[in-house]
């Protein structure tokens, strides 16, 4: 796959690192780093496609690839901030309070319904529904472009990956098994780690792996 950014953007990031007293060695992009973590932890089947959804603060990245298949990545305009903001607006509470509620109760915190015609109540569309629909469109696009639609599993990474109920919702809506990727699951000493939401370290793990490959 080919991934690019403007030279100006690259230089601005490098300059920022230098001003912080760091010496940048290897430059990598998030989707590739996340993929490296996956391939380090998992044995990629010879057939079928893996899907990773990396949920950032303001947006998410969807990655699809398989053995000998086209590598695909797409940015989705929904992230953890939108989870919190929607809850804050619906409950009419402060952002921090909504953030704590989301962390504690997950998707169930924002469940509401509306009445339509003769008292029939239907579930109100949420930001999570929008995220799933963006994922659905992306996977359909991939299938149409490549002729490949055997999606084996969806793995969630990033700061909001472990939001309670999210993996179950995605799995039920897309009919694809979904789970949260733990980058430490097969490492020596992993049982002794006490880390909240280890999936937020998937990107960091991928960057470390790449740096190690360059030694």
C-alpha positions as CSV (number, residue, x, y, z in Angstrom):
1,X,0.0,0.0,0.0
2,X,1.0,3.6,-0.5
3,X,0.4,6.2,2.2
4,X,1.4,9.8,1.8
5,X,1.1,13.2,3.4
6,X,2.4,16.7,2.4
7,X,6.0,17.5,3.1
8,X,5.0,20.5,5.1
9,X,2.9,18.4,7.5
10,X,5.7,15.9,7.9
11,X,8.3,18.7,8.6
12,X,6.1,20.4,11.1
13,X,5.8,17.2,13.2
14,X,9.5,16.5,13.0
15,X,10.3,20.1,14.1
16,X,7.9,19.7,17.0
17,X,9.7,16.6,18.1
18,X,13.1,18.2,17.8
19,X,11.9,21.2,19.9
20,X,10.9,18.8,22.6
21,X,14.4,17.4,22.7
22,X,13.7,14.2,20.8
23,X,15.5,12.9,17.8
24,X,13.0,11.3,15.4
25,X,14.3,8.2,13.7
26,X,11.5,6.2,12.0
27,X,8.4,8.0,10.6
28,X,5.3,5.8,10.4
29,X,1.6,6.3,9.8
30,X,-1.1,5.2,12.3
31,X,-2.9,2.5,10.1
32,X,0.4,0.8,9.3
33,X,1.6,0.9,12.9
34,X,-1.7,-0.6,14.1
35,X,-1.5,-3.3,11.4
36,X,2.0,-4.2,12.6
37,X,0.7,-4.7,16.1
38,X,-2.0,-7.0,14.8
39,X,0.3,-9.1,12.7
40,X,2.7,-9.3,15.6
41,X,0.0,-10.7,17.9
42,X,-2.1,-12.8,15.5
43,X,-1.6,-15.3,12.8
44,X,-3.2,-13.9,9.7
45,X,-5.3,-16.6,7.9
46,X,-4.6,-17.4,4.3
47,X,-8.2,-16.5,3.4
48,X,-10.5,-13.8,4.7
49,X,-10.1,-10.2,5.8
50,X,-9.4,-8.6,9.1
51,X,-10.9,-5.3,10.0
52,X,-9.6,-2.9,12.6
53,X,-11.5,0.2,13.8
54,X,-9.1,2.6,15.6
55,X,-11.3,5.0,17.6
56,X,-9.5,8.3,18.2
57,X,-10.7,11.4,19.9
58,X,-12.2,13.3,16.9
59,X,-12.2,10.6,14.2
60,X,-11.7,6.9,13.7
61,X,-9.7,4.9,11.2
62,X,-11.0,1.8,9.5
63,X,-8.4,-0.7,8.2
64,X,-9.1,-3.7,6.1
65,X,-6.6,-6.2,4.8
66,X,-5.9,-9.9,4.2
67,X,-3.2,-12.2,3.0
68,X,-2.5,-11.2,-0.6
69,X,-5.5,-8.8,-0.6
70,X,-5.7,-5.0,-1.2
71,X,-4.9,-2.9,1.8
72,X,-7.6,-0.4,2.6
73,X,-7.9,2.4,5.1
74,X,-10.5,5.1,5.5
75,X,-11.1,7.9,8.1
76,X,-14.5,8.1,9.7
77,X,-15.6,11.4,11.2
78,X,-16.7,10.0,14.5
79,X,-14.6,9.5,17.7
80,X,-14.7,9.3,21.4
81,X,-15.4,13.1,21.7
82,X,-18.7,12.6,19.8
83,X,-19.7,9.8,22.2
84,X,-19.3,12.1,25.2
85,X,-20.8,15.2,23.5
86,X,-24.0,13.4,22.5
87,X,-24.5,12.1,26.0
88,X,-23.8,15.5,27.4
89,X,-26.4,17.1,25.1
90,X,-29.1,14.4,25.7
91,X,-28.7,14.4,29.5
92,X,-28.1,18.2,29.7
93,X,-25.1,17.6,31.9
94,X,-21.5,18.8,31.8
95,X,-18.9,17.3,29.5
96,X,-16.8,15.8,32.4
97,X,-19.9,14.3,34.1
98,X,-21.0,12.8,30.7
99,X,-17.5,11.4,30.3
100,X,-17.6,9.7,33.7
101,X,-21.1,8.4,33.0
102,X,-20.0,6.9,29.7
103,X,-17.0,5.3,31.3
104,X,-19.2,3.8,34.0
105,X,-22.3,2.8,32.0
106,X,-21.2,2.6,28.4
107,X,-23.8,2.7,25.6
108,X,-26.7,2.1,28.0
109,X,-26.2,5.6,29.5
110,X,-27.5,7.2,26.3
111,X,-30.4,4.9,25.5
112,X,-33.5,7.0,24.7
113,X,-36.6,6.6,22.6
114,X,-39.1,8.8,20.9
115,X,-42.9,8.5,20.4
116,X,-44.2,8.3,16.8
117,X,-47.8,7.9,15.8
118,X,-50.3,6.3,18.1
119,X,-47.9,6.1,21.0
120,X,-45.4,3.7,19.3
121,X,-42.0,4.2,20.7
122,X,-38.8,3.7,18.7
123,X,-35.2,3.9,19.6
124,X,-33.6,7.2,18.8
125,X,-30.7,7.2,16.3
126,X,-27.4,7.7,18.1
127,X,-23.8,8.5,17.2
128,X,-23.1,4.8,17.5
129,X,-25.6,4.1,14.8
130,X,-23.9,6.6,12.6
131,X,-20.5,5.1,13.2
132,X,-21.8,1.6,12.3
133,X,-23.4,2.9,9.2
134,X,-20.1,4.6,8.1
135,X,-18.4,1.2,8.7
136,X,-21.0,-0.6,6.7
137,X,-20.6,1.8,3.7
138,X,-16.8,1.4,3.9
139,X,-17.0,-2.4,3.9
140,X,-19.5,-2.4,1.0
141,X,-17.1,-0.1,-0.9
142,X,-14.2,-2.4,-0.3
143,X,-16.2,-5.5,-1.4
144,X,-17.4,-3.7,-4.5
145,X,-13.9,-2.6,-5.5
146,X,-12.1,-5.9,-4.8
147,X,-14.8,-8.6,-5.0
148,X,-13.7,-9.7,-1.5
149,X,-16.3,-9.7,1.3
150,X,-15.2,-12.5,3.7
151,X,-14.7,-10.3,6.8
152,X,-13.4,-12.6,9.5
153,X,-13.4,-10.2,12.5
154,X,-13.6,-6.6,13.6
155,X,-11.1,-5.6,16.3
156,X,-11.4,-2.3,18.1
157,X,-8.4,-0.2,19.2
158,X,-8.0,3.3,20.6
159,X,-9.0,5.3,23.6
160,X,-12.8,4.6,23.3
161,X,-12.5,1.0,22.1
162,X,-13.6,-0.5,25.4
163,X,-16.8,1.5,25.7
164,X,-19.2,-0.9,27.3
165,X,-21.6,-2.3,24.7
166,X,-19.9,-1.0,21.7
167,X,-18.3,-4.2,20.4
168,X,-21.6,-6.0,20.9
169,X,-23.5,-3.4,19.0
170,X,-21.1,-3.4,16.1
171,X,-21.2,-7.2,16.0
172,X,-25.0,-7.4,16.0
173,X,-25.5,-4.6,13.4
174,X,-22.8,-5.9,10.9
175,X,-23.1,-9.6,11.7
176,X,-19.3,-9.8,12.1
177,X,-17.6,-11.0,15.3
178,X,-16.2,-7.9,17.1
179,X,-13.8,-7.7,20.0
180,X,-11.3,-5.3,21.6
181,X,-7.6,-5.8,20.7
182,X,-5.3,-6.1,23.7
183,X,-1.7,-5.4,22.6
184,X,-0.2,-7.0,25.7
185,X,-2.2,-10.3,25.6
186,X,0.7,-12.5,24.4
187,X,3.6,-10.7,26.0
188,X,5.7,-12.2,28.8
189,X,4.6,-10.7,32.1
190,X,1.2,-9.5,30.7
191,X,-0.6,-11.1,33.6
192,X,1.2,-8.8,36.0
193,X,0.1,-5.6,34.2
194,X,-2.7,-3.5,35.7
195,X,-3.6,-1.1,32.8
196,X,-7.0,0.5,32.2
197,X,-8.0,0.1,28.6
198,X,-4.9,-1.5,27.1
199,X,-6.3,-1.1,23.6
200,X,-5.2,2.6,23.7
201,X,-1.6,1.3,23.5
202,X,-2.0,-0.6,20.2
203,X,-0.6,2.3,18.2
204,X,2.3,2.8,20.5
205,X,3.1,-1.0,20.3
206,X,3.1,-0.8,16.5
207,X,5.5,2.1,16.5
208,X,7.8,0.2,19.0
209,X,7.7,-2.9,16.7
210,X,8.6,-0.8,13.7
211,X,11.5,0.9,15.5
212,X,12.8,-2.5,16.6
213,X,12.7,-3.7,12.9
214,X,14.9,-0.7,12.0
215,X,17.6,-1.6,14.5
